[in-house]
Amino acid sequence: MATDVHRPVSPVATTETERPARASVAVRVEGLTRSFDGRAVIDNLRLDVRPGEFVALLGRSGCGKSTLLRILAGLDRDITGTVLVPRRKAVAFQAPRLMPWKKVWRNVLLGLPGTPERAVADKALAEVGLSHRTDAWPKTLSGGEAQRASLARALVREPDLLLLDEPFGALDALTRIKAQRLVGELWQRRGCAVLLVTHDVEEAVLLADRVLVMDDGVIAHEQPIDLDRPRDITDPRFAELRAGLLERLGVDTAAEAA
């Protein structure tokens, strides 16, 4: 059953801490507020993500989805509220952000502490199907290959929380389907918690255990996705869940069908 989630009313002091991977939740956010020029983009938000859970976050442009993801990634600390996340976390953005002067395998290791061996990158690249491109330069990669390299760079961190900010948004339709399938397989193999920010309702229902709708700076609605895997987009229950979420986002599904 879908549930609406309301704002907590009590203020919380500014904190940001990390929790170990074996905690009862992978992510806990309480009373989170983030303002820009006096305007609260995130407004006293509450969120829990369980270990191993795949959560998709939907919402209109500008509702604060990517801001929330950046906060969870530790890239934005100008907040009030409590944010608890695993020590081991990784993020992949819509733009792969590969360094053009480094070969693919060196990009995968970028930012890792110490001096990791190439074998670490090779293993991650094999997992995303890029063994044949380890020595390539980023400019020679297709869009799908570049995004897989970005995923490999996230995987080498052995994350307990994987944050994905519209990672398929720039891909063509066929490549997007392959990338979605790959992410689903990686999640099931790795068992980490995943938070996927997306504009694609079908993608959210296809991949997630639970879909959240963000509106006016809070999680305004959550929808469990109780469908068997692998999911079939022709299943009437799939269509019903998709239609309900579209309506939550203000899309007239009757007009869409017409």
MARZABA-337399 format. One line per field, with one value per atom (N, C-alpha, C): residue number from 0; residue in one letter; atom name; x, z, y. Coordinates in steps of 0.05 Angstrom, whole numbers, padded with zeros to 5 digits, m for minus. Layout:
num <- c(NUM:...)
residuo <- c(A:...)
atomo <- c(CA:...)
c1 <- c(X:...)
c3 <- c(Z:...)
c2 <- c(Y:...)
end
This chain:
num <- c(0:0:0:1:1:1:2:2:2:3:3:3:4:4:4:5:5:5:6:6:6:7:7:7:8:8:8:9:9:9:10:10:10:11:11:11:12:12:12:13:13:13:14:14:14:15:15:15:16:16:16:17:17:17:18:18:18:19:19:19:20:20:20:21:21:21:22:22:22:23:23:23:24:24:24:25:25:25:26:26:26:27:27:27:28:28:28:29:29:29:30:30:30:31:31:31:32:32:32:33:33:33:34:34:34:35:35:35:36:36:36:37:37:37:38:38:38:39:39:39:40:40:40:41:41:41:42:42:42:43:43:43:44:44:44:45:45:45:46:46:46:47:47:47:48:48:48:49:49:49:50:50:50:51:51:51:52:52:52:53:53:53:54:54:54:55:55:55:56:56:56:57:57:57:58:58:58:59:59:59:60:60:60:61:61:61:62:62:62:63:63:63:64:64:64:65:65:65:66:66:66:67:67:67:68:68:68:69:69:69:70:70:70:71:71:71:72:72:72:73:73:73:74:74:74:75:75:75:76:76:76:77:77:77:78:78:78:79:79:79:80:80:80:81:81:81:82:82:82:83:83:83:84:84:84:85:85:85:86:86:86:87:87:87:88:88:88:89:89:89:90:90:90:91:91:91:92:92:92:93:93:93:94:94:94:95:95:95:96:96:96:97:97:97:98:98:98:99:99:99:100:100:100:101:101:101:102:102:102:103:103:103:104:104:104:105:105:105:106:106:106:107:107:107:108:108:108:109:109:109:110:110:110:111:111:111:112:112:112:113:113:113:114:114:114:115:115:115:116:116:116:117:117:117:118:118:118:119:119:119:120:120:120:121:121:121:122:122:122:123:123:123:124:124:124:125:125:125:126:126:126:127:127:127:128:128:128:129:129:129:130:130:130:131:131:131:132:132:132:133:133:133:134:134:134:135:135:135:136:136:136:137:137:137:138:138:138:139:139:139:140:140:140:141:141:141:142:142:142:143:143:143:144:144:144:145:145:145:146:146:146:147:147:147:148:148:148:149:149:149:150:150:150:151:151:151:152:152:152:153:153:153:154:154:154:155:155:155:156:156:156:157:157:157:158:158:158:159:159:159:160:160:160:161:161:161:162:162:162:163:163:163:164:164:164:165:165:165:166:166:166:167:167:167:168:168:168:169:169:169:170:170:170:171:171:171:172:172:172:173:173:173:174:174:174:175:175:175:176:176:176:177:177:177:178:178:178:179:179:179:180:180:180:181:181:181:182:182:182:183:183:183:184:184:184:185:185:185:186:186:186:187:187:187:188:188:188:189:189:189:190:190:190:191:191:191:192:192:192:193:193:193:194:194:194:195:195:195:196:196:196:197:197:197:198:198:198:199:199:199:200:200:200:201:201:201:202:202:202:203:203:203:204:204:204:205:205:205:206:206:206:207:207:207:208:208:208:209:209:209:210:210:210:211:211:211:212:212:212:213:213:213:214:214:214:215:215:215:216:216:216:217:217:217:218:218:218:219:219:219:220:220:220:221:221:221:222:222:222:223:223:223:224:224:224:225:225:225:226:226:226:227:227:227:228:228:228:229:229:229:230:230:230:231:231:231:232:232:232:233:233:233:234:234:234:235:235:235:236:236:236:237:237:237:238:238:238:239:239:239:240:240:240:241:241:241:242:242:242:243:243:243:244:244:244:245:245:245:246:246:246:247:247:247:248:248:248:249:249:249:250:250:250:251:251:251:252:252:252:253:253:253:254:254:254:255:255:255:256:256:256:257:257:257)
residuo <- c(M:M:M:A:A:A:T:T:T:D:D:D:V:V:V:H:H:H:R:R:R:P:P:P:V:V:V:S:S:S:P:P:P:V:V:V:A:A:A:T:T:T:T:T:T:E:E:E:T:T:T:E:E:E:R:R:R:P:P:P:A:A:A:R:R:R:A:A:A:S:S:S:V:V:V:A:A:A:V:V:V:R:R:R:V:V:V:E:E:E:G:G:G:L:L:L:T:T:T:R:R:R:S:S:S:F:F:F:D:D:D:G:G:G:R:R:R:A:A:A:V:V:V:I:I:I:D:D:D:N:N:N:L:L:L:R:R:R:L:L:L:D:D:D:V:V:V:R:R:R:P:P:P:G:G:G:E:E:E:F:F:F:V:V:V:A:A:A:L:L:L:L:L:L:G:G:G:R:R:R:S:S:S:G:G:G:C:C:C:G:G:G:K:K:K:S:S:S:T:T:T:L:L:L:L:L:L:R:R:R:I:I:I:L:L:L:A:A:A:G:G:G:L:L:L:D:D:D:R:R:R:D:D:D:I:I:I:T:T:T:G:G:G:T:T:T:V:V:V:L:L:L:V:V:V:P:P:P:R:R:R:R:R:R:K:K:K:A:A:A:V:V:V:A:A:A:F:F:F:Q:Q:Q:A:A:A:P:P:P:R:R:R:L:L:L:M:M:M:P:P:P:W:W:W:K:K:K:K:K:K:V:V:V:W:W:W:R:R:R:N:N:N:V:V:V:L:L:L:L:L:L:G:G:G:L:L:L:P:P:P:G:G:G:T:T:T:P:P:P:E:E:E:R:R:R:A:A:A:V:V:V:A:A:A:D:D:D:K:K:K:A:A:A:L:L:L:A:A:A:E:E:E:V:V:V:G:G:G:L:L:L:S:S:S:H:H:H:R:R:R:T:T:T:D:D:D:A:A:A:W:W:W:P:P:P:K:K:K:T:T:T:L:L:L:S:S:S:G:G:G:G:G:G:E:E:E:A:A:A:Q:Q:Q:R:R:R:A:A:A:S:S:S:L:L:L:A:A:A:R:R:R:A:A:A:L:L:L:V:V:V:R:R:R:E:E:E:P:P:P:D:D:D:L:L:L:L:L:L:L:L:L:L:L:L:D:D:D:E:E:E:P:P:P:F:F:F:G:G:G:A:A:A:L:L:L:D:D:D:A:A:A:L:L:L:T:T:T:R:R:R:I:I:I:K:K:K:A:A:A:Q:Q:Q:R:R:R:L:L:L:V:V:V:G:G:G:E:E:E:L:L:L:W:W:W:Q:Q:Q:R:R:R:R:R:R:G:G:G:C:C:C:A:A:A:V:V:V:L:L:L:L:L:L:V:V:V:T:T:T:H:H:H:D:D:D:V:V:V:E:E:E:E:E:E:A:A:A:V:V:V:L:L:L:L:L:L:A:A:A:D:D:D:R:R:R:V:V:V:L:L:L:V:V:V:M:M:M:D:D:D:D:D:D:G:G:G:V:V:V:I:I:I:A:A:A:H:H:H:E:E:E:Q:Q:Q:P:P:P:I:I:I:D:D:D:L:L:L:D:D:D:R:R:R:P:P:P:R:R:R:D:D:D:I:I:I:T:T:T:D:D:D:P:P:P:R:R:R:F:F:F:A:A:A:E:E:E:L:L:L:R:R:R:A:A:A:G:G:G:L:L:L:L:L:L:E:E:E:R:R:R:L:L:L:G:G:G:V:V:V:D:D:D:T:T:T:A:A:A:A:A:A:E:E:E:A:A:A:A:A:A)
atomo <- c(N:CA:C:N:CA:C:N:CA:C:N:CA:C:N:CA:C:N:CA:C:N:CA:C:N:CA:C:N:CA:C:N:CA:C:N:CA:C:N:CA:C:N:CA:C:N:CA:C:N:CA:C:N:CA:C:N:CA:C:N:CA:C:N:CA:C:N:CA:C:N:CA:C:N:CA:C:N:CA:C:N:CA:C:N:CA:C:N:CA:C:N:CA:C:N:CA:C:N:CA:C:N:CA:C:N:CA:C:N:CA:C:N:CA:C:N:CA:C:N:CA:C:N:CA:C:N:CA:C:N:CA:C:N:CA:C:N:CA:C:N:CA:C:N:CA:C:N:CA:C:N:CA:C:N:CA:C:N:CA:C:N:CA:C:N:CA:C:N:CA:C:N:CA:C:N:CA:C:N:CA:C:N:CA:C:N:CA:C:N:CA:C:N:CA:C:N:CA:C:N:CA:C:N:CA:C:N:CA:C:N:CA:C:N:CA:C:N:CA:C:N:CA:C:N:CA:C:N:CA:C:N:CA:C:N:CA:C:N:CA:C:N:CA:C:N:CA:C:N:CA:C:N:CA:C:N:CA:C:N:CA:C:N:CA:C:N:CA:C:N:CA:C:N:CA:C:N:CA:C:N:CA:C:N:CA:C:N:CA:C:N:CA:C:N:CA:C:N:CA:C:N:CA:C:N:CA:C:N:CA:C:N:CA:C:N:CA:C:N:CA:C:N:CA:C:N:CA:C:N:CA:C:N:CA:C:N:CA:C:N:CA:C:N:CA:C:N:CA:C:N:CA:C:N:CA:C:N:CA:C:N:CA:C:N:CA:C:N:CA:C:N:CA:C:N:CA:C:N:CA:C:N:CA:C:N:CA:C:N:CA:C:N:CA:C:N:CA:C:N:CA:C:N:CA:C:N:CA:C:N:CA:C:N:CA:C:N:CA:C:N:CA:C:N:CA:C:N:CA:C:N:CA:C:N:CA:C:N:CA:C:N:CA:C:N:CA:C:N:CA:C:N:CA:C:N:CA:C:N:CA:C:N:CA:C:N:CA:C:N:CA:C:N:CA:C:N:CA:C:N:CA:C:N:CA:C:N:CA:C:N:CA:C:N:CA:C:N:CA:C:N:CA:C:N:CA:C:N:CA:C:N:CA:C:N:CA:C:N:CA:C:N:CA:C:N:CA:C:N:CA:C:N:CA:C:N:CA:C:N:CA:C:N:CA:C:N:CA:C:N:CA:C:N:CA:C:N:CA:C:N:CA:C:N:CA:C:N:CA:C:N:CA:C:N:CA:C:N:CA:C:N:CA:C:N:CA:C:N:CA:C:N:CA:C:N:CA:C:N:CA:C:N:CA:C:N:CA:C:N:CA:C:N:CA:C:N:CA:C:N:CA:C:N:CA:C:N:CA:C:N:CA:C:N:CA:C:N:CA:C:N:CA:C:N:CA:C:N:CA:C:N:CA:C:N:CA:C:N:CA:C:N:CA:C:N:CA:C:N:CA:C:N:CA:C:N:CA:C:N:CA:C:N:CA:C:N:CA:C:N:CA:C:N:CA:C:N:CA:C:N:CA:C:N:CA:C:N:CA:C:N:CA:C:N:CA:C:N:CA:C:N:CA:C:N:CA:C:N:CA:C:N:CA:C:N:CA:C:N:CA:C:N:CA:C:N:CA:C:N:CA:C:N:CA:C:N:CA:C:N:CA:C:N:CA:C:N:CA:C:N:CA:C:N:CA:C:N:CA:C:N:CA:C:N:CA:C:N:CA:C:N:CA:C:N:CA:C:N:CA:C:N:CA:C:N:CA:C:N:CA:C:N:CA:C:N:CA:C:N:CA:C:N:CA:C:N:CA:C:N:CA:C:N:CA:C:N:CA:C:N:CA:C:N:CA:C:N:CA:C:N:CA:C:N:CA:C:N:CA:C:N:CA:C:N:CA:C:N:CA:C:N:CA:C:N:CA:C:N:CA:C:N:CA:C:N:CA:C:N:CA:C:N:CA:C:N:CA:C:N:CA:C)
c1 <- c(00017:00000:00018:00010:00025:00019:00039:00036:00046:00033:00043:00060:00082:00101:00101:00096:00093:00119:00122:00146:00146:00169:00172:00170:00161:00156:00178:00194:00214:00240:00254:00280:00301:00322:00344:00370:00389:00415:00430:00448:00464:00485:00483:00503:00505:00528:00531:00551:00542:00560:00557:00575:00574:00569:00554:00548:00561:00568:00579:00559:00570:00553:00533:00538:00520:00498:00494:00472:00445:00424:00397:00387:00397:00391:00417:00416:00440:00441:00417:00415:00393:00400:00379:00383:00361:00361:00338:00344:00323:00325:00303:00302:00321:00327:00347:00336:00351:00344:00369:00365:00386:00374:00385:00375:00395:00385:00401:00389:00405:00395:00370:00368:00345:00321:00323:00301:00308:00290:00295:00288:00308:00304:00297:00310:00302:00293:00269:00256:00248:00266:00259:00252:00269:00264:00272:00257:00263:00264:00284:00288:00303:00294:00309:00312:00335:00340:00352:00341:00350:00375:00392:00415:00405:00418:00410:00385:00372:00348:00354:00338:00341:00318:00324:00304:00308:00286:00286:00273:00284:00273:00264:00238:00226:00219:00214:00205:00209:00194:00198:00226:00234:00260:00260:00283:00285:00273:00264:00251:00271:00297:00317:00328:00321:00331:00361:00373:00402:00417:00404:00416:00417:00395:00395:00417:00420:00440:00468:00473:00499:00505:00484:00487:00494:00480:00486:00514:00523:00550:00572:00564:00584:00595:00582:00592:00580:00560:00547:00542:00556:00554:00542:00532:00521:00491:00486:00460:00454:00428:00420:00405:00407:00394:00414:00405:00422:00422:00446:00450:00469:00459:00476:00478:00502:00507:00530:00533:00556:00582:00603:00630:00638:00630:00637:00613:00616:00595:00608:00593:00603:00580:00587:00567:00575:00554:00558:00537:00547:00530:00522:00504:00495:00519:00536:00561:00582:00595:00614:00638:00645:00666:00693:00699:00725:00747:00770:00793:00804:00803:00811:00840:00857:00886:00895:00875:00881:00867:00880:00867:00844:00827:00803:00810:00829:00835:00846:00860:00870:00847:00827:00804:00789:00787:00773:00786:00812:00826:00828:00819:00822:00809:00825:00814:00815:00823:00826:00851:00849:00872:00895:00919:00942:00950:00962:00970:00958:00932:00920:00931:00932:00943:00923:00933:00916:00895:00902:00884:00857:00857:00833:00814:00826:00810:00801:00818:00811:00787:00787:00765:00738:00739:00714:00705:00724:00717:00706:00716:00705:00676:00671:00644:00623:00632:00613:00616:00631:00633:00652:00673:00691:00720:00724:00751:00767:00753:00766:00773:00766:00770:00787:00801:00816:00838:00851:00872:00863:00837:00827:00829:00829:00826:00796:00788:00760:00746:00760:00747:00740:00750:00744:00720:00710:00688:00661:00642:00615:00602:00578:00565:00559:00551:00545:00571:00592:00618:00628:00626:00635:00619:00593:00577:00584:00591:00599:00626:00644:00669:00664:00645:00638:00627:00611:00601:00624:00643:00666:00682:00685:00699:00684:00657:00642:00645:00646:00646:00673:00695:00721:00722:00704:00703:00688:00678:00663:00642:00624:00606:00584:00577:00552:00529:00534:00513:00523:00507:00513:00492:00502:00485:00487:00464:00463:00446:00458:00444:00438:00415:00406:00428:00439:00463:00456:00431:00423:00411:00410:00396:00406:00432:00443:00446:00436:00439:00416:00421:00399:00382:00359:00339:00350:00363:00373:00396:00414:00436:00426:00405:00394:00382:00368:00357:00379:00401:00424:00436:00439:00450:00433:00407:00388:00391:00392:00395:00421:00443:00469:00468:00456:00454:00438:00416:00400:00416:00432:00449:00470:00483:00504:00494:00470:00458:00452:00441:00434:00459:00480:00506:00520:00520:00535:00519:00493:00477:00479:00489:00491:00464:00460:00437:00442:00420:00422:00401:00409:00390:00393:00373:00373:00356:00368:00352:00346:00321:00313:00288:00284:00259:00241:00251:00238:00222:00195:00178:00180:00181:00183:00209:00230:00256:00255:00242:00239:00224:00202:00186:00201:00216:00231:00253:00266:00290:00286:00268:00268:00250:00258:00241:00220:00227:00210:00215:00194:00197:00186:00203:00196:00191:00171:00165:00172:00190:00198:00183:00173:00158:00160:00164:00164:00184:00207:00229:00228:00207:00205:00198:00200:00189:00159:00145:00116:00100:00112:00098:00117:00110:00127:00110:00121:00106:00123:00116:00130:00124:00144:00141:00142:00119:00117:00113:00132:00131:00154:00149:00171:00192:00217:00239:00245:00253:00255:00227:00225:00199:00191:00165:00153:00137:00146:00132:00104:00098:00071:00052:00062:00045:00026:00000:m00019:m00013:m00001:00006:00029:00047:00068:00056:00037:00024:00009:m00004:m00019:m00001:00022:00041:00052:00059:00070:00050:00024:00004:m00001:m00001:m00004:00018:00042:00065:00064:00057:00054:00033:00011:m00009:00001:00017:00030:00048:00059:00077:00062:00036:00020:00016:00021:00018:m00009:m00024:m00051:m00048:m00051:m00046:m00068:m00092:m00112:m00105:m00095:m00087:m00063:m00045:m00021:m00029:m00049:m00059:m00072:m00087:m00100:m00080)
c3 <- c(00000:00000:00000:m00016:m00017:00009:00017:00041:00035:00047:00046:00070:00067:00088:00093:00118:00124:00137:00136:00148:00178:00190:00219:00228:00252:00260:00279:00291:00309:00296:00302:00289:00300:00284:00292:00288:00305:00304:00279:00270:00246:00253:00239:00242:00216:00212:00191:00200:00202:00211:00193:00197:00181:00200:00189:00205:00193:00209:00198:00180:00163:00143:00156:00180:00192:00209:00206:00221:00210:00225:00217:00193:00187:00163:00149:00123:00108:00108:00106:00106:00126:00142:00159:00158:00150:00148:00165:00182:00200:00199:00194:00195:00177:00154:00136:00121:00123:00108:00094:00068:00052:00038:00043:00031:00013:m00008:m00026:m00027:m00020:m00021:m00005:00018:00036:00029:00007:m00002:00004:00019:00026:00003:m00009:m00031:m00019:00004:00020:00047:00056:00078:00099:00120:00142:00133:00116:00102:00120:00118:00132:00111:00114:00096:00109:00106:00113:00089:00086:00066:00080:00076:00089:00075:00089:00075:00053:00030:00007:m00008:00000:m00013:m00037:m00058:m00082:m00082:m00079:m00077:m00101:m00114:m00136:m00126:m00134:m00125:m00150:m00151:m00173:m00163:m00182:m00175:m00199:m00199:m00220:m00218:m00241:m00241:m00221:m00206:m00186:m00159:m00155:m00130:m00108:m00115:m00095:m00096:m00116:m00117:m00118:m00137:m00140:m00116:m00104:m00080:m00058:m00054:m00034:m00039:m00063:m00070:m00064:m00071:m00065:m00035:m00020:00009:00020:00010:00019:00011:m00012:m00022:m00007:00010:00024:00008:m00014:m00031:m00025:m00007:00001:00031:00047:00076:00089:00073:00084:00090:00111:00117:00147:00153:00181:00181:00204:00206:00210:00210:00215:00190:00181:00158:00165:00166:00172:00147:00139:00114:00120:00104:00108:00102:00115:00109:00080:00070:00042:00024:00008:m00010:m00036:m00057:m00084:m00099:m00118:m00134:m00163:m00180:m00209:m00220:m00236:m00246:m00275:m00285:m00313:m00332:m00326:m00342:m00329:m00345:m00333:m00319:m00327:m00314:m00314:m00337:m00341:m00348:m00337:m00344:m00371:m00391:m00418:m00422:m00403:m00405:m00391:m00380:m00367:m00381:m00385:m00397:m00379:m00390:m00376:m00349:m00348:m00323:m00302:m00310:m00291:m00281:m00298:m00290:m00268:m00271:m00251:m00224:m00223:m00197:m00186:m00201:m00193:m00166:m00147:m00121:m00100:m00108:m00088:m00070:m00045:m00027:m00033:m00027:m00031:m00060:m00068:m00095:m00104:m00110:m00118:m00144:m00147:m00170:m00193:m00217:m00241:m00240:m00228:m00227:m00214:m00196:m00183:m00203:m00221:m00242:m00262:m00269:m00289:m00280:m00254:m00244:m00246:m00238:m00239:m00268:m00286:m00314:m00326:m00318:m00327:m00318:m00294:m00282:m00298:m00310:m00326:m00356:m00363:m00391:m00408:m00395:m00409:m00409:m00407:m00407:m00431:m00454:m00479:m00483:m00463:m00466:m00443:m00429:m00406:m00413:m00437:m00445:m00464:m00468:m00486:m00473:m00490:m00481:m00479:m00459:m00456:m00481:m00496:m00520:m00541:m00539:m00559:m00550:m00526:m00516:m00526:m00530:m00536:m00510:m00512:m00488:m00468:m00477:m00459:m00447:m00462:m00451:m00430:m00435:m00415:m00389:m00391:m00367:m00352:m00366:m00353:m00339:m00351:m00338:m00312:m00313:m00289:m00267:m00275:m00255:m00244:m00261:m00251:m00231:m00236:m00217:m00190:m00190:m00165:m00152:m00167:m00156:m00142:m00152:m00139:m00110:m00103:m00075:m00057:m00068:m00052:m00035:m00048:m00032:m00018:00006:00019:00011:m00001:m00012:m00039:m00060:m00087:m00094:m00101:m00108:m00138:m00151:m00180:m00187:m00200:m00207:m00237:m00244:m00272:m00290:m00284:m00299:m00327:m00334:m00361:m00378:m00367:m00380:m00407:m00412:m00438:m00458:m00451:m00469:m00488:m00511:m00529:m00518:m00529:m00517:m00514:m00534:m00532:m00512:m00513:m00494:m00465:m00462:m00436:m00424:m00441:m00432:m00422:m00438:m00430:m00404:m00401:m00376:m00352:m00356:m00334:m00325:m00344:m00338:m00323:m00332:m00319:m00290:m00285:m00258:m00240:m00251:m00235:m00228:m00247:m00242:m00222:m00225:m00206:m00177:m00175:m00149:m00136:m00151:m00140:m00133:m00148:m00142:m00118:m00117:m00096:m00069:m00070:m00046:m00031:m00044:m00031:m00033:m00016:m00019:m00042:m00057:m00080:m00078:m00084:m00087:m00115:m00131:m00159:m00163:m00171:m00179:m00208:m00216:m00244:m00249:m00275:m00284:m00297:m00301:m00316:m00297:m00298:m00280:m00286:m00312:m00319:m00309:m00311:m00301:m00271:m00256:m00227:m00220:m00233:m00227:m00236:m00257:m00267:m00247:m00234:m00218:m00188:m00178:m00149:m00133:m00107:m00087:m00077:m00078:m00067:m00083:m00091:m00106:m00088:m00086:m00071:m00090:m00084:m00099:m00082:m00092:m00077:m00088:m00069:m00077:m00055:m00062:m00043:m00020:m00028:m00009:00010:00007:00024:00008:00020:00008:00013:m00008:m00006:m00009:m00021:m00026:m00029:m00020:m00025:m00034:m00052:m00065:m00065:m00048:m00051:m00078:m00089:m00115:m00110:m00106:m00098:m00123:m00142:m00166:m00166:m00178:m00180:m00199:m00196:m00214:m00230:m00255:m00271:m00277:m00280:m00283:m00312:m00316:m00343:m00347:m00365:m00368:m00380:m00390:m00401:m00379:m00356:m00333:m00326:m00324:m00316:m00290:m00271:m00245:m00249:m00267:m00273:m00284:m00303:m00315:m00294:m00275:m00255:m00236:m00228:m00211:m00226:m00251:m00268:m00270:m00275:m00279:m00252:m00230:m00204:m00198:m00204:m00199:m00218:m00243:m00262:m00252:m00242:m00231:m00208:m00190:m00168:m00178:m00202:m00213:m00230:m00231:m00245:m00275:m00283:m00311:m00315:m00335:m00341:m00357:m00344:m00358:m00379:m00374:m00395:m00421:m00418:m00441:m00454:m00438:m00448:m00465:m00455:m00470:m00496:m00496:m00520:m00540)
c2 <- c(m00024:00000:00025:00044:00069:00085:00101:00118:00145:00165:00193:00198:00212:00218:00248:00256:00285:00295:00321:00334:00329:00323:00324:00353:00358:00386:00396:00379:00390:00395:00417:00423:00404:00400:00383:00398:00395:00409:00400:00417:00411:00389:00367:00345:00330:00318:00298:00278:00253:00231:00207:00188:00163:00140:00120:00097:00072:00052:00028:00013:m00004:m00018:m00037:m00047:m00067:m00055:m00030:m00017:m00026:m00021:m00030:m00016:00008:00022:00031:00032:00041:00072:00084:00113:00122:00141:00154:00184:00197:00226:00237:00255:00267:00297:00310:00339:00354:00343:00354:00379:00401:00425:00435:00443:00456:00479:00502:00527:00540:00553:00569:00597:00617:00645:00648:00635:00638:00621:00605:00588:00559:00545:00518:00499:00488:00468:00441:00435:00412:00422:00413:00427:00406:00402:00385:00356:00345:00320:00296:00275:00250:00227:00210:00187:00165:00140:00116:00098:00086:00066:00042:00018:m00006:m00017:m00032:m00045:m00063:m00061:m00077:m00069:m00048:m00039:m00021:m00025:m00008:00012:00038:00059:00078:00084:00104:00129:00152:00178:00194:00200:00215:00243:00261:00287:00306:00328:00348:00361:00372:00385:00408:00410:00431:00424:00399:00393:00386:00382:00377:00349:00333:00305:00303:00317:00316:00329:00349:00362:00341:00326:00306:00285:00276:00256:00267:00292:00304:00305:00311:00311:00283:00263:00236:00227:00238:00231:00246:00265:00281:00304:00311:00333:00360:00360:00385:00382:00399:00397:00421:00440:00464:00459:00443:00433:00437:00434:00429:00402:00388:00362:00340:00316:00292:00275:00268:00251:00228:00204:00180:00163:00158:00142:00122:00101:00083:00097:00087:00098:00093:00069:00063:00069:00090:00098:00107:00107:00115:00128:00145:00159:00158:00155:00157:00178:00196:00218:00212:00230:00227:00230:00250:00253:00235:00217:00198:00211:00235:00250:00235:00224:00211:00231:00227:00245:00238:00255:00248:00241:00250:00245:00219:00204:00179:00156:00134:00111:00101:00085:00076:00063:00045:00032:00051:00071:00091:00109:00114:00129:00114:00087:00071:00073:00075:00076:00104:00124:00152:00157:00168:00175:00154:00129:00108:00114:00108:00113:00093:00102:00085:00082:00060:00055:00028:00027:00002:m00009:m00035:m00048:m00047:m00049:m00048:m00071:m00093:m00116:m00108:m00089:m00080:m00067:m00050:m00038:m00058:m00077:m00097:m00114:m00121:m00137:m00121:m00096:m00080:m00076:m00071:m00067:m00093:m00116:m00141:m00145:m00136:m00138:m00122:m00100:m00084:m00089:m00110:m00117:m00100:m00089:m00072:m00082:m00108:m00119:m00112:m00109:m00103:m00074:m00057:m00028:m00017:m00034:m00024:m00004:m00008:00010:00032:00035:00055:00083:00103:00131:00138:00153:00159:00170:00187:00199:00178:00154:00133:00116:00120:00104:00114:00096:00104:00114:00126:00136:00114:00091:00069:00058:00057:00047:00067:00092:00112:00110:00105:00103:00077:00056:00031:00035:00051:00057:00073:00091:00106:00087:00068:00048:00032:00024:00009:00025:00051:00068:00069:00068:00066:00039:00018:m00009:m00015:m00004:m00011:m00001:00017:00027:00008:m00015:m00034:m00021:m00005:00011:m00005:00004:m00005:00012:00035:00052:00063:00057:00066:00087:00111:00134:00139:00139:00142:00166:00186:00211:00211:00201:00199:00188:00165:00155:00147:00143:00135:00157:00181:00203:00211:00208:00216:00194:00170:00147:00144:00132:00126:00103:00098:00080:00052:00041:00013:00011:00030:00030:00034:00049:00054:00028:00013:m00013:m00031:m00033:m00050:m00040:m00014:m00003:m00008:m00006:m00011:m00041:m00059:m00087:m00092:m00079:m00082:m00073:m00050:m00039:m00058:m00069:m00088:m00113:m00123:m00147:m00141:m00117:m00110:m00107:m00095:m00092:m00119:m00137:m00163:m00179:m00175:m00189:m00177:m00151:m00137:m00135:m00132:m00131:m00104:m00083:m00057:m00042:m00023:m00005:00014:00020:00037:00059:00084:00106:00117:00113:00122:00147:00169:00192:00191:00193:00190:00207:00214:00226:00205:00181:00160:00142:00145:00129:00099:00092:00064:00052:00067:00058:00053:00071:00068:00043:00038:00014:m00011:m00010:m00033:m00041:m00022:m00029:m00029:m00013:m00007:m00026:m00029:m00041:m00022:00004:00025:00050:00064:00089:00112:00133:00157:00180:00196:00221:00245:00261:00285:00309:00326:00349:00370:00395:00417:00412:00399:00396:00373:00355:00332:00307:00284:00260:00260:00265:00269:00243:00223:00198:00176:00152:00128:00105:00089:00068:00042:00023:m00003:m00016:m00029:m00043:m00073:m00085:m00113:m00131:m00128:m00144:m00164:m00187:m00207:m00197:m00207:m00201:m00227:m00224:m00199:m00188:m00162:m00149:m00147:m00149:m00149:m00124:m00106:m00081:m00084:m00108:m00114:m00124:m00129:m00138:m00116:m00122:m00101:m00087:m00102:m00090:m00069:m00075:m00056:m00030:m00033:m00010:00006:m00008:00006:00022:00010:00025:00049:00045:00067:00090:00083:00103:00119:00104:00118:00137:00130:00148:00172:00167:00190:00210:00200:00218:00234:00221:00235:00258:00254:00274:00294:00292:00311:00306:00281:00274:00261:00272:00261:00236:00213:00187:00181:00192:00188:00203:00227:00242:00229:00217:00203:00179:00164:00141:00148:00171:00180:00189)
end
